[in-house]
């Protein structure tokens, strides 16, 4: 029974994280993306990506 409760608690936390990240991604569409490269010129990352991490 306690294992199921732990799983439910983790699921609730994961859901909160995903909801917050999606809200941040949607809000980020309203501003300048500030695109940069990571390892190479084809590996792009935006300011929104970094904020969500």
PyMOL Python script that loads the backbone (N, CA, C, O; Angstrom):
from pymol import cmd

cmd.read_pdbstr("""\
ATOM      1  N   UNK A   1       0.821  -1.197   0.000  1.00  0.00           N
ATOM      2  CA  UNK A   1       0.000   0.000   0.000  1.00  0.00           C
ATOM      3  C   UNK A   1       0.861   1.255   0.000  1.00  0.00           C
ATOM      4  O   UNK A   1       0.569   2.194  -0.741  1.00  0.00           O
ATOM      5  N   UNK A   2       1.923   1.298   0.818  1.00  0.00           N
ATOM      6  CA  UNK A   2       2.760   2.492   0.871  1.00  0.00           C
ATOM      7  C   UNK A   2       3.492   2.721  -0.450  1.00  0.00           C
ATOM      8  O   UNK A   2       3.739   3.866  -0.828  1.00  0.00           O
ATOM      9  N   UNK A   3       3.842   1.637  -1.157  1.00  0.00           N
ATOM     10  CA  UNK A   3       4.487   1.790  -2.459  1.00  0.00           C
ATOM     11  C   UNK A   3       3.547   2.486  -3.446  1.00  0.00           C
ATOM     12  O   UNK A   3       3.990   3.310  -4.246  1.00  0.00           O
ATOM     13  N   UNK A   4       2.274   2.163  -3.393  1.00  0.00           N
ATOM     14  CA  UNK A   4       1.303   2.809  -4.268  1.00  0.00           C
ATOM     15  C   UNK A   4       1.167   4.292  -3.907  1.00  0.00           C
ATOM     16  O   UNK A   4       1.047   5.135  -4.795  1.00  0.00           O
ATOM     17  N   UNK A   5       1.184   4.608  -2.630  1.00  0.00           N
ATOM     18  CA  UNK A   5       1.110   6.004  -2.208  1.00  0.00           C
ATOM     19  C   UNK A   5       2.337   6.775  -2.684  1.00  0.00           C
ATOM     20  O   UNK A   5       2.217   7.912  -3.140  1.00  0.00           O
ATOM     21  N   UNK A   6       3.515   6.163  -2.582  1.00  0.00           N
ATOM     22  CA  UNK A   6       4.733   6.813  -3.058  1.00  0.00           C
ATOM     23  C   UNK A   6       4.652   7.064  -4.561  1.00  0.00           C
ATOM     24  O   UNK A   6       5.044   8.131  -5.032  1.00  0.00           O
ATOM     25  N   UNK A   7       4.155   6.108  -5.302  1.00  0.00           N
ATOM     26  CA  UNK A   7       3.995   6.263  -6.742  1.00  0.00           C
ATOM     27  C   UNK A   7       3.016   7.389  -7.051  1.00  0.00           C
ATOM     28  O   UNK A   7       3.259   8.191  -7.952  1.00  0.00           O
ATOM     29  N   UNK A   8       1.930   7.453  -6.322  1.00  0.00           N
ATOM     30  CA  UNK A   8       0.945   8.509  -6.526  1.00  0.00           C
ATOM     31  C   UNK A   8       1.534   9.877  -6.196  1.00  0.00           C
ATOM     32  O   UNK A   8       1.267  10.855  -6.894  1.00  0.00           O
ATOM     33  N   UNK A   9       2.328   9.946  -5.140  1.00  0.00           N
ATOM     34  CA  UNK A   9       2.961  11.213  -4.766  1.00  0.00           C
ATOM     35  C   UNK A   9       3.950  11.664  -5.843  1.00  0.00           C
ATOM     36  O   UNK A   9       3.993  12.841  -6.199  1.00  0.00           O
ATOM     37  N   UNK A  10       4.740  10.725  -6.356  1.00  0.00           N
ATOM     38  CA  UNK A  10       5.685  11.050  -7.424  1.00  0.00           C
ATOM     39  C   UNK A  10       4.960  11.485  -8.694  1.00  0.00           C
ATOM     40  O   UNK A  10       5.398  12.409  -9.380  1.00  0.00           O
ATOM     41  N   UNK A  11       3.867  10.826  -9.000  1.00  0.00           N
ATOM     42  CA  UNK A  11       3.067  11.192 -10.163  1.00  0.00           C
ATOM     43  C   UNK A  11       2.524  12.613 -10.016  1.00  0.00           C
ATOM     44  O   UNK A  11       2.531  13.380 -10.979  1.00  0.00           O
ATOM     45  N   UNK A  12       2.063  12.962  -8.843  1.00  0.00           N
ATOM     46  CA  UNK A  12       1.540  14.305  -8.593  1.00  0.00           C
ATOM     47  C   UNK A  12       2.636  15.355  -8.764  1.00  0.00           C
ATOM     48  O   UNK A  12       2.395  16.422  -9.328  1.00  0.00           O
ATOM     49  N   UNK A  13       3.833  15.053  -8.279  1.00  0.00           N
ATOM     50  CA  UNK A  13       4.962  15.975  -8.426  1.00  0.00           C
ATOM     51  C   UNK A  13       5.328  16.124  -9.899  1.00  0.00           C
ATOM     52  O   UNK A  13       5.540  17.237 -10.379  1.00  0.00           O
ATOM     53  N   UNK A  14       5.401  15.015 -10.608  1.00  0.00           N
ATOM     54  CA  UNK A  14       5.733  15.052 -12.033  1.00  0.00           C
ATOM     55  C   UNK A  14       4.710  15.862 -12.812  1.00  0.00           C
ATOM     56  O   UNK A  14       5.072  16.621 -13.711  1.00  0.00           O
ATOM     57  N   UNK A  15       3.451  15.709 -12.480  1.00  0.00           N
ATOM     58  CA  UNK A  15       2.395  16.457 -13.163  1.00  0.00           C
ATOM     59  C   UNK A  15       2.563  17.959 -12.919  1.00  0.00           C
ATOM     60  O   UNK A  15       2.388  18.757 -13.839  1.00  0.00           O
ATOM     61  N   UNK A  16       2.896  18.343 -11.705  1.00  0.00           N
ATOM     62  CA  UNK A  16       3.115  19.760 -11.398  1.00  0.00           C
ATOM     63  C   UNK A  16       4.282  20.324 -12.202  1.00  0.00           C
ATOM     64  O   UNK A  16       4.213  21.440 -12.716  1.00  0.00           O
ATOM     65  N   UNK A  17       5.348  19.545 -12.304  1.00  0.00           N
ATOM     66  CA  UNK A  17       6.533  19.979 -13.040  1.00  0.00           C
ATOM     67  C   UNK A  17       6.195  20.169 -14.521  1.00  0.00           C
ATOM     68  O   UNK A  17       6.576  21.171 -15.125  1.00  0.00           O
ATOM     69  N   UNK A  18       5.487  19.214 -15.093  1.00  0.00           N
ATOM     70  CA  UNK A  18       5.123  19.292 -16.505  1.00  0.00           C
ATOM     71  C   UNK A  18       4.192  20.472 -16.767  1.00  0.00           C
ATOM     72  O   UNK A  18       4.347  21.171 -17.769  1.00  0.00           O
ATOM     73  N   UNK A  19       3.244  20.697 -15.892  1.00  0.00           N
ATOM     74  CA  UNK A  19       2.331  21.831 -16.071  1.00  0.00           C
ATOM     75  C   UNK A  19       3.083  23.162 -16.006  1.00  0.00           C
ATOM     76  O   UNK A  19       2.812  24.073 -16.789  1.00  0.00           O
ATOM     77  N   UNK A  20       4.013  23.266 -15.083  1.00  0.00           N
ATOM     78  CA  UNK A  20       4.776  24.519 -14.962  1.00  0.00           C
ATOM     79  C   UNK A  20       5.670  24.720 -16.179  1.00  0.00           C
ATOM     80  O   UNK A  20       5.761  25.827 -16.708  1.00  0.00           O
ATOM     81  N   UNK A  21       6.324  23.660 -16.621  1.00  0.00           N
ATOM     82  CA  UNK A  21       7.196  23.763 -17.795  1.00  0.00           C
ATOM     83  C   UNK A  21       6.395  24.135 -19.041  1.00  0.00           C
ATOM     84  O   UNK A  21       6.849  24.945 -19.849  1.00  0.00           O
ATOM     85  N   UNK A  22       5.219  23.556 -19.201  1.00  0.00           N
ATOM     86  CA  UNK A  22       4.412  23.888 -20.375  1.00  0.00           C
ATOM     87  C   UNK A  22       3.920  25.333 -20.314  1.00  0.00           C
ATOM     88  O   UNK A  22       3.835  26.001 -21.345  1.00  0.00           O
ATOM     89  N   UNK A  23       3.599  25.815 -19.132  1.00  0.00           N
ATOM     90  CA  UNK A  23       3.195  27.211 -18.983  1.00  0.00           C
ATOM     91  C   UNK A  23       4.357  28.141 -19.330  1.00  0.00           C
ATOM     92  O   UNK A  23       4.156  29.177 -19.964  1.00  0.00           O
ATOM     93  N   UNK A  24       5.563  27.776 -18.919  1.00  0.00           N
ATOM     94  CA  UNK A  24       6.740  28.572 -19.241  1.00  0.00           C
ATOM     95  C   UNK A  24       7.002  28.571 -20.746  1.00  0.00           C
ATOM     96  O   UNK A  24       7.351  29.605 -21.316  1.00  0.00           O
ATOM     97  N   UNK A  25       6.837  27.421 -21.389  1.00  0.00           N
ATOM     98  CA  UNK A  25       7.050  27.332 -22.834  1.00  0.00           C
ATOM     99  C   UNK A  25       6.041  28.190 -23.582  1.00  0.00           C
ATOM    100  O   UNK A  25       6.405  28.886 -24.530  1.00  0.00           O
ATOM    101  N   UNK A  26       4.797  28.149 -23.174  1.00  0.00           N
ATOM    102  CA  UNK A  26       3.774  28.971 -23.820  1.00  0.00           C
ATOM    103  C   UNK A  26       4.038  30.457 -23.613  1.00  0.00           C
ATOM    104  O   UNK A  26       3.892  31.249 -24.544  1.00  0.00           O
ATOM    105  N   UNK A  27       4.420  30.834 -22.419  1.00  0.00           N
ATOM    106  CA  UNK A  27       4.724  32.237 -22.136  1.00  0.00           C
ATOM    107  C   UNK A  27       5.947  32.693 -22.926  1.00  0.00           C
ATOM    108  O   UNK A  27       6.035  33.856 -23.319  1.00  0.00           O
ATOM    109  N   UNK A  28       6.882  31.787 -23.159  1.00  0.00           N
ATOM    110  CA  UNK A  28       8.091  32.116 -23.902  1.00  0.00           C
ATOM    111  C   UNK A  28       7.834  32.436 -25.355  1.00  0.00           C
ATOM    112  O   UNK A  28       8.662  33.078 -26.000  1.00  0.00           O
ATOM    113  N   UNK A  29       6.705  32.004 -25.886  1.00  0.00           N
ATOM    114  CA  UNK A  29       6.372  32.307 -27.275  1.00  0.00           C
ATOM    115  C   UNK A  29       6.093  33.792 -27.469  1.00  0.00           C
ATOM    116  O   UNK A  29       6.103  34.282 -28.598  1.00  0.00           O
ATOM    117  N   UNK A  30       5.849  34.495 -26.402  1.00  0.00           N
ATOM    118  CA  UNK A  30       5.513  35.910 -26.466  1.00  0.00           C
ATOM    119  C   UNK A  30       6.739  36.820 -26.439  1.00  0.00           C
ATOM    120  O   UNK A  30       6.600  38.041 -26.500  1.00  0.00           O
ATOM    121  N   UNK A  31       7.929  36.245 -26.350  1.00  0.00           N
ATOM    122  CA  UNK A  31       9.129  37.076 -26.284  1.00  0.00           C
ATOM    123  C   UNK A  31      10.190  36.576 -27.254  1.00  0.00           C
ATOM    124  O   UNK A  31      10.030  35.534 -27.889  1.00  0.00           O
ATOM    125  N   UNK A  32      11.261  37.325 -27.356  1.00  0.00           N
ATOM    126  CA  UNK A  32      12.375  36.974 -28.233  1.00  0.00           C
ATOM    127  C   UNK A  32      12.996  35.654 -27.766  1.00  0.00           C
ATOM    128  O   UNK A  32      13.293  35.489 -26.583  1.00  0.00           O
ATOM    129  N   UNK A  33      13.188  34.725 -28.691  1.00  0.00           N
ATOM    130  CA  UNK A  33      13.685  33.400 -28.321  1.00  0.00           C
ATOM    131  C   UNK A  33      15.165  33.383 -27.944  1.00  0.00           C
ATOM    132  O   UNK A  33      15.591  32.510 -27.188  1.00  0.00           O
ATOM    133  N   UNK A  34      15.952  34.319 -28.449  1.00  0.00           N
ATOM    134  CA  UNK A  34      17.387  34.363 -28.165  1.00  0.00           C
ATOM    135  C   UNK A  34      18.036  33.006 -28.435  1.00  0.00           C
ATOM    136  O   UNK A  34      18.524  32.351 -27.514  1.00  0.00           O
ATOM    137  N   UNK A  35      18.040  32.594 -29.685  1.00  0.00           N
ATOM    138  CA  UNK A  35      18.565  31.292 -30.090  1.00  0.00           C
ATOM    139  C   UNK A  35      20.087  31.304 -30.055  1.00  0.00           C
ATOM    140  O   UNK A  35      20.729  32.233 -30.545  1.00  0.00           O
ATOM    141  N   UNK A  36      20.653  30.248 -29.464  1.00  0.00           N
ATOM    142  CA  UNK A  36      22.102  30.051 -29.413  1.00  0.00           C
ATOM    143  C   UNK A  36      22.399  28.629 -29.859  1.00  0.00           C
ATOM    144  O   UNK A  36      21.489  27.813 -30.006  1.00  0.00           O
ATOM    145  N   UNK A  37      23.671  28.337 -30.074  1.00  0.00           N
ATOM    146  CA  UNK A  37      24.070  26.976 -30.394  1.00  0.00           C
ATOM    147  C   UNK A  37      24.729  26.346 -29.171  1.00  0.00           C
ATOM    148  O   UNK A  37      25.236  27.035 -28.287  1.00  0.00           O
ATOM    149  N   UNK A  38      24.704  25.019 -29.150  1.00  0.00           N
ATOM    150  CA  UNK A  38      25.370  24.284 -28.064  1.00  0.00           C
ATOM    151  C   UNK A  38      26.660  23.697 -28.622  1.00  0.00           C
ATOM    152  O   UNK A  38      27.627  24.430 -28.832  1.00  0.00           O
ATOM    153  N   UNK A  39      26.692  22.407 -28.864  1.00  0.00           N
ATOM    154  CA  UNK A  39      27.912  21.729 -29.299  1.00  0.00           C
ATOM    155  C   UNK A  39      28.315  22.086 -30.730  1.00  0.00           C
ATOM    156  O   UNK A  39      29.504  22.182 -31.034  1.00  0.00           O
ATOM    157  N   UNK A  40      27.336  22.281 -31.600  1.00  0.00           N
ATOM    158  CA  UNK A  40      27.631  22.631 -32.981  1.00  0.00           C
ATOM    159  C   UNK A  40      26.518  23.525 -33.530  1.00  0.00           C
ATOM    160  O   UNK A  40      25.520  23.765 -32.849  1.00  0.00           O
ATOM    161  N   UNK A  41      26.685  24.007 -34.735  1.00  0.00           N
ATOM    162  CA  UNK A  41      25.730  24.975 -35.274  1.00  0.00           C
ATOM    163  C   UNK A  41      24.344  24.405 -35.530  1.00  0.00           C
ATOM    164  O   UNK A  41      23.388  25.162 -35.698  1.00  0.00           O
ATOM    165  N   UNK A  42      24.221  23.088 -35.563  1.00  0.00           N
ATOM    166  CA  UNK A  42      22.917  22.451 -35.759  1.00  0.00           C
ATOM    167  C   UNK A  42      22.221  22.107 -34.443  1.00  0.00           C
ATOM    168  O   UNK A  42      21.077  21.653 -34.447  1.00  0.00           O
ATOM    169  N   UNK A  43      22.895  22.316 -33.340  1.00  0.00           N
ATOM    170  CA  UNK A  43      22.374  21.998 -32.013  1.00  0.00           C
ATOM    171  C   UNK A  43      21.918  23.298 -31.352  1.00  0.00           C
ATOM    172  O   UNK A  43      22.689  23.957 -30.654  1.00  0.00           O
ATOM    173  N   UNK A  44      20.655  23.656 -31.581  1.00  0.00           N
ATOM    174  CA  UNK A  44      20.138  24.942 -31.133  1.00  0.00           C
ATOM    175  C   UNK A  44      19.462  24.847 -29.768  1.00  0.00           C
ATOM    176  O   UNK A  44      18.892  23.817 -29.404  1.00  0.00           O
ATOM    177  N   UNK A  45      19.540  25.942 -29.028  1.00  0.00           N
ATOM    178  CA  UNK A  45      18.874  26.054 -27.740  1.00  0.00           C
ATOM    179  C   UNK A  45      18.386  27.496 -27.587  1.00  0.00           C
ATOM    180  O   UNK A  45      19.083  28.440 -27.959  1.00  0.00           O
ATOM    181  N   UNK A  46      17.205  27.649 -27.043  1.00  0.00           N
ATOM    182  CA  UNK A  46      16.661  28.999 -26.836  1.00  0.00           C
ATOM    183  C   UNK A  46      16.722  29.359 -25.361  1.00  0.00           C
ATOM    184  O   UNK A  46      16.953  28.505 -24.504  1.00  0.00           O
ATOM    185  N   UNK A  47      16.513  30.623 -25.085  1.00  0.00           N
ATOM    186  CA  UNK A  47      16.456  31.089 -23.684  1.00  0.00           C
ATOM    187  C   UNK A  47      15.326  30.375 -22.941  1.00  0.00           C
ATOM    188  O   UNK A  47      15.457  30.049 -21.761  1.00  0.00           O
ATOM    189  N   UNK A  48      14.216  30.136 -23.644  1.00  0.00           N
ATOM    190  CA  UNK A  48      13.088  29.428 -23.022  1.00  0.00           C
ATOM    191  C   UNK A  48      13.494  28.020 -22.637  1.00  0.00           C
ATOM    192  O   UNK A  48      13.140  27.545 -21.557  1.00  0.00           O
ATOM    193  N   UNK A  49      14.246  27.334 -23.519  1.00  0.00           N
ATOM    194  CA  UNK A  49      14.730  25.988 -23.183  1.00  0.00           C
ATOM    195  C   UNK A  49      15.538  26.003 -21.891  1.00  0.00           C
ATOM    196  O   UNK A  49      15.347  25.163 -21.012  1.00  0.00           O
ATOM    197  N   UNK A  50      16.435  26.963 -21.796  1.00  0.00           N
ATOM    198  CA  UNK A  50      17.294  27.059 -20.607  1.00  0.00           C
ATOM    199  C   UNK A  50      16.478  27.377 -19.356  1.00  0.00           C
ATOM    200  O   UNK A  50      16.743  26.835 -18.282  1.00  0.00           O
ATOM    201  N   UNK A  51      15.483  28.257 -19.496  1.00  0.00           N
ATOM    202  CA  UNK A  51      14.645  28.602 -18.352  1.00  0.00           C
ATOM    203  C   UNK A  51      13.867  27.389 -17.870  1.00  0.00           C
ATOM    204  O   UNK A  51      13.719  27.185 -16.665  1.00  0.00           O
ATOM    205  N   UNK A  52      13.372  26.588 -18.793  1.00  0.00           N
ATOM    206  CA  UNK A  52      12.584  25.416 -18.428  1.00  0.00           C
ATOM    207  C   UNK A  52      13.438  24.369 -17.732  1.00  0.00           C
ATOM    208  O   UNK A  52      12.971  23.689 -16.818  1.00  0.00           O
ATOM    209  N   UNK A  53      14.684  24.236 -18.162  1.00  0.00           N
ATOM    210  CA  UNK A  53      15.572  23.275 -17.496  1.00  0.00           C
ATOM    211  C   UNK A  53      15.691  23.607 -16.036  1.00  0.00           C
ATOM    212  O   UNK A  53      16.395  22.914 -15.301  1.00  0.00           O
TER     213      UNK A  53
END
""", "prot")
cmd.dss("prot")
cmd.show_as("cartoon", "prot")
cmd.util.cbc("prot")
cmd.orient("prot")
